[in-house]
């Protein structure tokens, strides 16, 4: 696939994805994405995003927890 931003080629990679669902932030590992080899822009297939939503709405294993700071630029 071709990157919309810089016009370079993308490659399939497994990445960590920050994913918001129902007002909660999750970090999901091993997510397949198309990643631009030049600028790093990521593209996710709709099927992959649907799979993440289904996983998070069901019982799932939590492998780690972390604190996240929320700040504002005002």
C-alpha positions, 0 to 999 in steps of 0.5 A: 500500500502507498502512504497517504502522507508521503507517498512511500511504500508501507510494510506489514508489521506487528506494533503496539497500538493505543486504543480508546474504547468506552472512555478507557485507554488500552495498549494492545500488543502484537497488532498487525498494521501497515507501517510507512517505511519513510514517515512511520504512519500506521494504517489498520485494517477495519477487521483488525480494529473490530477484533480489538474491540471484541477482545476488549469487550470480552474477558481478556488477560491483562499482562501489565498495567501502567500509570499514564499522566494526563496534561493540557497545553492550555 
